[in-house]
Amino acid sequence: MSDSDRGVAVVGDTTVDLYPTDGGPIAPGSGFEWHVGGTATNAARWAAAAGCEVDLVTNVGTDVLGAAAAGDLANGPVGTERLARVDAPSPLTLYAGAAGDEEWNAWVAGSCYGFTPPEDPASFAASYERILLEGVTLPAAVNGATVRRLAAAAAERGTRVAFDLNGRPNQWSGPEEYRDALREVLPRCDLLFAGTDDLGVAGVEPTPAGLLELLPADHSATAFVTDGGDATRAMRIDDGAVTERLTVAPPSATVATPAGAGDAFAGAVLAARHGGASDLRRLATVGNAAGAAAVETVGAFDADAAATDRSF
């Protein structure tokens, strides 16, 4: 079996996301719409919409929301054979952004948030050409030990590992704990996605130089640092030296919500990379295009928006 036949796996979280329907302050009687989200789920669906064969490794609850989420995913473009139904409440998030400010409330404690570890990490990793691991599952209280095992197993089996930092300040006691956790995983990864806010959680400069501080001195990878609607900074690293560096401005977009832009970027780049694209500018451009499409819709993913440009 060739690498191109093996597809990719995206490993991480699924959430049920609620959005106010009237755009005003939340008050008694407010209406809401729900979407299936979560960083891993968003990235997987964008990659699949771009034509990549993707399996999603995640949990959904056995409650009514979990059943709805499972049905939604089963009818979508991602492979759900590795989706686990867990006897626990579904993770629920509420978007309460106003005046362009992103603000979330999340009900995750006691839920099925995260993913169910594969019984044999080595065999699992060998089934794929690449796996994308999501940083929101890196805390010990979620899937930290399994994330490290999967990264190590993939590296040993020759499976490439992508990692999206997705640092959340409420998941870590402070920057040092987060940096220590990252430094156990990043040496296994050759494709990296970091937002400037992620790097801020790690207590490093929110620039490519800050990301380099988290990597081994002899590391090789392709890395992207995104910053909302500002230009993406991309770099190629070979044996610790930056051999190519560029910035690519995203297309203009009318922002409905900023949710899911980074996940869309990662999913589109993952698909392009799996399809054989290696040009750094090309990868940054398709990632930016996906991120711009994501923010123009309410909810983190829109299949029609993703399908408008199959060049992802």
LOLUMGU-849270 format. One record per residue (C-alpha): residue number from 1; residue in one letter; chain; x, y, z. Coordinates in steps of 0.1 Angstrom, whole numbers, always signed. Example, Ala and Ser with C-alpha at 12.3 -4.5 7.8 and 13.67 -1.06 7.14 Angstrom:
2
+-----+------+------+-------+-------+-------+
! pos ! code ! unit !    xx !    yy !    zz !
+-----+------+------+-------+-------+-------+
!   1 !    a !    A !  +123 !   -45 !   +78 !
!   2 !    s !    A !  +137 !   -11 !   +71 !
+-----+------+------+-------+-------+-------+
***
This chain:
312
+-----+------+------+-------+-------+-------+
! pos ! code ! unit !    xx !    yy !    zz !
+-----+------+------+-------+-------+-------+
!   1 !    m !    A !    +0 !    +0 !    +0 !
!   2 !    s !    A !   +14 !   +34 !   -10 !
!   3 !    d !    A !   +15 !   +64 !   +13 !
!   4 !    s !    A !   -11 !   +81 !    -9 !
!   5 !    d !    A !   -35 !   +52 !    -4 !
!   6 !    r !    A !   -33 !   +54 !   +34 !
!   7 !    g !    A !   -51 !   +86 !   +40 !
!   8 !    v !    A !   -49 !  +107 !   +71 !
!   9 !    a !    A !   -64 !  +106 !  +106 !
!  10 !    v !    A !   -74 !  +137 !  +126 !
!  11 !    v !    A !   -73 !  +130 !  +164 !
!  12 !    g !    A !   -90 !  +152 !  +189 !
!  13 !    d !    A !  -123 !  +167 !  +201 !
!  14 !    t !    A !  -159 !  +171 !  +190 !
!  15 !    t !    A !  -182 !  +197 !  +206 !
!  16 !    v !    A !  -217 !  +208 !  +202 !
!  17 !    d !    A !  -215 !  +246 !  +196 !
!  18 !    l !    A !  -244 !  +270 !  +203 !
!  19 !    y !    A !  -247 !  +304 !  +185 !
!  20 !    p !    A !  -273 !  +331 !  +192 !
!  21 !    t !    A !  -295 !  +336 !  +163 !
!  22 !    d !    A !  -304 !  +373 !  +167 !
!  23 !    g !    A !  -269 !  +388 !  +171 !
!  24 !    g !    A !  -279 !  +407 !  +202 !
!  25 !    p !    A !  -271 !  +402 !  +239 !
!  26 !    i !    A !  -282 !  +368 !  +253 !
!  27 !    a !    A !  -313 !  +371 !  +274 !
!  28 !    p !    A !  -343 !  +350 !  +285 !
!  29 !    g !    A !  -361 !  +339 !  +254 !
!  30 !    s !    A !  -330 !  +342 !  +231 !
!  31 !    g !    A !  -328 !  +318 !  +202 !
!  32 !    f !    A !  -299 !  +296 !  +194 !
!  33 !    e !    A !  -287 !  +274 !  +166 !
!  34 !    w !    A !  -263 !  +245 !  +171 !
!  35 !    h !    A !  -234 !  +232 !  +150 !
!  36 !    v !    A !  -211 !  +203 !  +155 !
!  37 !    g !    A !  -176 !  +217 !  +161 !
!  38 !    g !    A !  -144 !  +211 !  +180 !
!  39 !    t !    A !  -109 !  +217 !  +167 !
!  40 !    a !    A !  -103 !  +182 !  +154 !
!  41 !    t !    A !  -138 !  +179 !  +138 !
!  42 !    n !    A !  -135 !  +212 !  +121 !
!  43 !    a !    A !  -100 !  +204 !  +107 !
!  44 !    a !    A !  -111 !  +169 !   +95 !
!  45 !    r !    A !  -141 !  +182 !   +76 !
!  46 !    w !    A !  -122 !  +209 !   +59 !
!  47 !    a !    A !   -96 !  +184 !   +48 !
!  48 !    a !    A !  -122 !  +160 !   +36 !
!  49 !    a !    A !  -141 !  +187 !   +17 !
!  50 !    a !    A !  -108 !  +194 !    -1 !
!  51 !    g !    A !  -108 !  +159 !   -14 !
!  52 !    c !    A !   -86 !  +142 !   +13 !
!  53 !    e !    A !   -95 !  +108 !   +27 !
!  54 !    v !    A !   -99 !  +115 !   +64 !
!  55 !    d !    A !  -108 !   +94 !   +95 !
!  56 !    l !    A !  -119 !  +113 !  +126 !
!  57 !    v !    A !  -109 !   +99 !  +159 !
!  58 !    t !    A !  -131 !  +115 !  +186 !
!  59 !    n !    A !  -157 !  +110 !  +212 !
!  60 !    v !    A !  -194 !  +119 !  +212 !
!  61 !    g !    A !  -218 !  +114 !  +241 !
!  62 !    t !    A !  -247 !   +90 !  +244 !
!  63 !    d !    A !  -271 !  +119 !  +252 !
!  64 !    v !    A !  -295 !  +135 !  +227 !
!  65 !    l !    A !  -268 !  +160 !  +217 !
!  66 !    g !    A !  -243 !  +132 !  +211 !
!  67 !    a !    A !  -268 !  +113 !  +190 !
!  68 !    a !    A !  -274 !  +144 !  +169 !
!  69 !    a !    A !  -237 !  +150 !  +165 !
!  70 !    a !    A !  -230 !  +114 !  +155 !
!  71 !    g !    A !  -257 !  +116 !  +129 !
!  72 !    d !    A !  -244 !  +148 !  +115 !
!  73 !    l !    A !  -209 !  +135 !  +112 !
!  74 !    a !    A !  -221 !  +102 !   +97 !
!  75 !    n !    A !  -238 !  +122 !   +69 !
!  76 !    g !    A !  -207 !  +143 !   +63 !
!  77 !    p !    A !  -174 !  +138 !   +44 !
!  78 !    v !    A !  -152 !  +123 !   +71 !
!  79 !    g !    A !  -148 !   +87 !   +80 !
!  80 !    t !    A !  -164 !   +79 !  +114 !
!  81 !    e !    A !  -155 !   +43 !  +120 !
!  82 !    r !    A !  -132 !   +55 !  +148 !
!  83 !    l !    A !  -158 !   +77 !  +164 !
!  84 !    a !    A !  -166 !   +65 !  +199 !
!  85 !    r !    A !  -199 !   +68 !  +216 !
!  86 !    v !    A !  -191 !   +74 !  +253 !
!  87 !    d !    A !  -216 !   +71 !  +281 !
!  88 !    a !    A !  -212 !  +107 !  +293 !
!  89 !    p !    A !  -226 !  +141 !  +285 !
!  90 !    s !    A !  -216 !  +158 !  +253 !
!  91 !    p !    A !  -192 !  +188 !  +255 !
!  92 !    l !    A !  -212 !  +219 !  +250 !
!  93 !    t !    A !  -199 !  +254 !  +241 !
!  94 !    l !    A !  -217 !  +287 !  +237 !
!  95 !    y !    A !  -205 !  +315 !  +215 !
!  96 !    a !    A !  -213 !  +348 !  +231 !
!  97 !    g !    A !  -192 !  +371 !  +209 !
!  98 !    a !    A !  -203 !  +406 !  +206 !
!  99 !    a !    A !  -190 !  +436 !  +186 !
! 100 !    g !    A !  -165 !  +415 !  +169 !
! 101 !    d !    A !  -150 !  +401 !  +201 !
! 102 !    e !    A !  -147 !  +363 !  +204 !
! 103 !    e !    A !  -160 !  +350 !  +236 !
! 104 !    w !    A !  -169 !  +314 !  +246 !
! 105 !    n !    A !  -184 !  +296 !  +275 !
! 106 !    a !    A !  -178 !  +259 !  +277 !
! 107 !    w !    A !  -193 !  +230 !  +297 !
! 108 !    v !    A !  -166 !  +203 !  +294 !
! 109 !    a !    A !  -160 !  +190 !  +329 !
! 110 !    g !    A !  -175 !  +155 !  +333 !
! 111 !    s !    A !  -182 !  +153 !  +296 !
! 112 !    c !    A !  -168 !  +129 !  +270 !
! 113 !    y !    A !  -145 !  +156 !  +257 !
! 114 !    g !    A !  -115 !  +143 !  +238 !
! 115 !    f !    A !  -110 !  +109 !  +221 !
! 116 !    t !    A !  -108 !   +72 !  +230 !
! 117 !    p !    A !   -73 !   +59 !  +228 !
! 118 !    p !    A !   -67 !   +32 !  +201 !
! 119 !    e !    A !   -59 !    -2 !  +217 !
! 120 !    d !    A !   -26 !    -5 !  +197 !
! 121 !    p !    A !   -11 !   +29 !  +190 !
! 122 !    a !    A !   +16 !   +15 !  +167 !
! 123 !    s !    A !    -9 !    -4 !  +145 !
! 124 !    f !    A !   -32 !   +26 !  +144 !
! 125 !    a !    A !    -4 !   +49 !  +134 !
! 126 !    a !    A !    +8 !   +25 !  +107 !
! 127 !    s !    A !   -26 !   +27 !   +91 !
! 128 !    y !    A !   -21 !   +63 !   +80 !
! 129 !    e !    A !    +3 !   +83 !   +59 !
! 130 !    r !    A !    -2 !  +112 !   +84 !
! 131 !    i !    A !   -20 !  +120 !  +116 !
! 132 !    l !    A !   -30 !  +154 !  +129 !
! 133 !    l !    A !   -30 !  +157 !  +167 !
! 134 !    e !    A !   -49 !  +186 !  +183 !
! 135 !    g !    A !   -33 !  +205 !  +212 !
! 136 !    v !    A !   -66 !  +209 !  +231 !
! 137 !    t !    A !   -63 !  +172 !  +240 !
! 138 !    l !    A !   -27 !  +175 !  +252 !
! 139 !    p !    A !   -35 !  +183 !  +289 !
! 140 !    a !    A !   -31 !  +154 !  +312 !
! 141 !    a !    A !   -67 !  +157 !  +323 !
! 142 !    v !    A !   -78 !  +151 !  +287 !
! 143 !    n !    A !   -56 !  +128 !  +266 !
! 144 !    g !    A !   -21 !  +140 !  +273 !
! 145 !    a !    A !    -5 !  +106 !  +278 !
! 146 !    t !    A !   -21 !   +91 !  +247 !
! 147 !    v !    A !   -11 !  +121 !  +225 !
! 148 !    r !    A !   +25 !  +115 !  +235 !
! 149 !    r !    A !   +22 !   +78 !  +228 !
! 150 !    l !    A !    +6 !   +83 !  +194 !
! 151 !    a !    A !   +33 !  +108 !  +184 !
! 152 !    a !    A !   +60 !   +84 !  +194 !
! 153 !    a !    A !   +43 !   +54 !  +177 !
! 154 !    a !    A !   +39 !   +73 !  +145 !
! 155 !    a !    A !   +75 !   +84 !  +144 !
! 156 !    e !    A !   +86 !   +49 !  +150 !
! 157 !    r !    A !   +64 !   +36 !  +122 !
! 158 !    g !    A !   +73 !   +63 !   +97 !
! 159 !    t !    A !   +39 !   +80 !   +98 !
! 160 !    r !    A !   +42 !  +117 !   +96 !
! 161 !    v !    A !   +28 !  +138 !  +124 !
! 162 !    a !    A !   +11 !  +172 !  +122 !
! 163 !    f !    A !    +3 !  +192 !  +153 !
! 164 !    d !    A !   -19 !  +222 !  +159 !
! 165 !    l !    A !    -9 !  +238 !  +192 !
! 166 !    n !    A !   -43 !  +252 !  +202 !
! 167 !    g !    A !   -32 !  +264 !  +235 !
! 168 !    r !    A !   -60 !  +273 !  +259 !
! 169 !    p !    A !   -49 !  +292 !  +291 !
! 170 !    n !    A !   -76 !  +276 !  +312 !
! 171 !    q !    A !   -61 !  +242 !  +305 !
! 172 !    w !    A !   -26 !  +249 !  +320 !
! 173 !    s !    A !   -13 !  +261 !  +354 !
! 174 !    g !    A !   +10 !  +284 !  +335 !
! 175 !    p !    A !   +34 !  +288 !  +305 !
! 176 !    e !    A !   +60 !  +264 !  +319 !
! 177 !    e !    A !   +36 !  +235 !  +322 !
! 178 !    y !    A !   +24 !  +241 !  +287 !
! 179 !    r !    A !   +59 !  +244 !  +272 !
! 180 !    d !    A !   +70 !  +212 !  +290 !
! 181 !    a !    A !   +41 !  +193 !  +274 !
! 182 !    l !    A !   +47 !  +207 !  +240 !
! 183 !    r !    A !   +84 !  +198 !  +241 !
! 184 !    e !    A !   +74 !  +161 !  +246 !
! 185 !    v !    A !   +54 !  +161 !  +214 !
! 186 !    l !    A !   +68 !  +186 !  +190 !
! 187 !    p !    A !  +101 !  +167 !  +183 !
! 188 !    r !    A !   +79 !  +140 !  +166 !
! 189 !    c !    A !   +61 !  +165 !  +143 !
! 190 !    d !    A !   +71 !  +177 !  +108 !
! 191 !    l !    A !   +40 !  +199 !  +102 !
! 192 !    l !    A !   +31 !  +226 !  +127 !
! 193 !    f !    A !    +3 !  +251 !  +131 !
! 194 !    a !    A !    +5 !  +278 !  +158 !
! 195 !    g !    A !   -16 !  +309 !  +164 !
! 196 !    t !    A !    +0 !  +339 !  +180 !
! 197 !    d !    A !   -24 !  +333 !  +209 !
! 198 !    d !    A !   -11 !  +297 !  +213 !
! 199 !    l !    A !   +25 !  +310 !  +215 !
! 200 !    g !    A !   +13 !  +336 !  +241 !
! 201 !    v !    A !    +0 !  +307 !  +263 !
! 202 !    a !    A !   +34 !  +291 !  +260 !
! 203 !    g !    A !   +50 !  +323 !  +272 !
! 204 !    v !    A !   +72 !  +328 !  +241 !
! 205 !    e !    A !   +73 !  +356 !  +216 !
! 206 !    p !    A !   +42 !  +353 !  +193 !
! 207 !    t !    A !   +63 !  +350 !  +162 !
! 208 !    p !    A !   +81 !  +322 !  +142 !
! 209 !    a !    A !  +111 !  +329 !  +164 !
! 210 !    g !    A !   +90 !  +321 !  +195 !
! 211 !    l !    A !   +79 !  +288 !  +179 !
! 212 !    l !    A !  +115 !  +279 !  +172 !
! 213 !    e !    A !  +122 !  +282 !  +209 !
! 214 !    l !    A !   +99 !  +253 !  +215 !
! 215 !    l !    A !  +116 !  +230 !  +190 !
! 216 !    p !    A !  +148 !  +209 !  +193 !
! 217 !    a !    A !  +179 !  +226 !  +180 !
! 218 !    d !    A !  +182 !  +201 !  +151 !
! 219 !    h !    A !  +145 !  +199 !  +142 !
! 220 !    s !    A !  +131 !  +198 !  +106 !
! 221 !    a !    A !   +95 !  +209 !   +99 !
! 222 !    t !    A !   +72 !  +230 !   +79 !
! 223 !    a !    A !   +55 !  +255 !  +102 !
! 224 !    f !    A !   +28 !  +282 !  +100 !
! 225 !    v !    A !   +21 !  +310 !  +125 !
! 226 !    t !    A !   -13 !  +326 !  +120 !
! 227 !    d !    A !   -27 !  +358 !  +135 !
! 228 !    g !    A !   -64 !  +362 !  +127 !
! 229 !    g !    A !   -68 !  +384 !   +96 !
! 230 !    d !    A !   -32 !  +394 !   +95 !
! 231 !    a !    A !    -6 !  +378 !   +73 !
! 232 !    t !    A !    +4 !  +342 !   +78 !
! 233 !    r !    A !   +41 !  +336 !   +85 !
! 234 !    a !    A !   +54 !  +304 !   +71 !
! 235 !    m !    A !   +88 !  +288 !   +74 !
! 236 !    r !    A !  +107 !  +257 !   +63 !
! 237 !    i !    A !  +132 !  +244 !   +89 !
! 238 !    d !    A !  +160 !  +220 !   +81 !
! 239 !    d !    A !  +182 !  +206 !  +109 !
! 240 !    g !    A !  +174 !  +236 !  +130 !
! 241 !    a !    A !  +181 !  +262 !  +103 !
! 242 !    v !    A !  +153 !  +282 !   +87 !
! 243 !    t !    A !  +159 !  +276 !   +50 !
! 244 !    e !    A !  +128 !  +294 !   +37 !
! 245 !    r !    A !  +106 !  +321 !   +53 !
! 246 !    l !    A !   +77 !  +341 !   +38 !
! 247 !    t !    A !   +45 !  +359 !   +47 !
! 248 !    v !    A !   +12 !  +355 !   +29 !
! 249 !    a !    A !   -17 !  +379 !   +34 !
! 250 !    p !    A !   -52 !  +362 !   +36 !
! 251 !    p !    A !   -80 !  +373 !   +13 !
! 252 !    s !    A !  -104 !  +398 !   +25 !
! 253 !    a !    A !  -134 !  +383 !   +43 !
! 254 !    t !    A !  -167 !  +395 !   +59 !
! 255 !    v !    A !  -165 !  +380 !   +94 !
! 256 !    a !    A !  -196 !  +364 !  +107 !
! 257 !    t !    A !  -177 !  +347 !  +136 !
! 258 !    p !    A !  -140 !  +340 !  +139 !
! 259 !    a !    A !  -147 !  +304 !  +150 !
! 260 !    g !    A !  -128 !  +277 !  +133 !
! 261 !    a !    A !  -105 !  +298 !  +111 !
! 262 !    g !    A !   -73 !  +281 !  +124 !
! 263 !    d !    A !   -89 !  +247 !  +122 !
! 264 !    a !    A !   -99 !  +253 !   +85 !
! 265 !    f !    A !   -63 !  +265 !   +78 !
! 266 !    a !    A !   -49 !  +233 !   +93 !
! 267 !    g !    A !   -74 !  +211 !   +75 !
! 268 !    a !    A !   -68 !  +227 !   +41 !
! 269 !    v !    A !   -30 !  +225 !   +44 !
! 270 !    l !    A !   -32 !  +189 !   +56 !
! 271 !    a !    A !   -51 !  +180 !   +25 !
! 272 !    a !    A !   -28 !  +199 !    +2 !
! 273 !    r !    A !    +2 !  +184 !   +18 !
! 274 !    h !    A !   -12 !  +149 !   +15 !
! 275 !    g !    A !   -20 !  +156 !   -21 !
! 276 !    g !    A !   +17 !  +162 !   -28 !
! 277 !    a !    A !   +19 !  +200 !   -25 !
! 278 !    s !    A !   +51 !  +212 !    -9 !
! 279 !    d !    A !   +56 !  +248 !   -21 !
! 280 !    l !    A !   +54 !  +269 !   +10 !
! 281 !    r !    A !   +36 !  +298 !    -5 !
! 282 !    r !    A !   +10 !  +275 !   -21 !
! 283 !    l !    A !    +4 !  +258 !   +13 !
! 284 !    a !    A !    +0 !  +291 !   +31 !
! 285 !    t !    A !   -23 !  +304 !    +4 !
! 286 !    v !    A !   -47 !  +275 !    +5 !
! 287 !    g !    A !   -47 !  +276 !   +43 !
! 288 !    n !    A !   -56 !  +313 !   +42 !
! 289 !    a !    A !   -84 !  +307 !   +17 !
! 290 !    a !    A !  -100 !  +281 !   +39 !
! 291 !    g !    A !   -96 !  +303 !   +70 !
! 292 !    a !    A !  -113 !  +332 !   +52 !
! 293 !    a !    A !  -142 !  +310 !   +40 !
! 294 !    a !    A !  -146 !  +297 !   +76 !
! 295 !    v !    A !  -151 !  +330 !   +92 !
! 296 !    e !    A !  -178 !  +341 !   +67 !
! 297 !    t !    A !  -203 !  +316 !   +80 !
! 298 !    v !    A !  -219 !  +311 !  +114 !
! 299 !    g !    A !  -205 !  +279 !  +128 !
! 300 !    a !    A !  -171 !  +265 !  +123 !
! 301 !    f !    A !  -177 !  +246 !   +91 !
! 302 !    d !    A !  -197 !  +251 !   +60 !
! 303 !    a !    A !  -196 !  +224 !   +33 !
! 304 !    d !    A !  -207 !  +248 !    +5 !
! 305 !    a !    A !  -180 !  +273 !   +14 !
! 306 !    a !    A !  -154 !  +246 !   +15 !
! 307 !    a !    A !  -165 !  +232 !   -18 !
! 308 !    t !    A !  -161 !  +266 !   -36 !
! 309 !    d !    A !  -124 !  +261 !   -41 !
! 310 !    r !    A !  -113 !  +225 !   -47 !
! 311 !    s !    A !   -78 !  +237 !   -52 !
! 312 !    f !    A !   -74 !  +235 !   -14 !
+-----+------+------+-------+-------+-------+
***
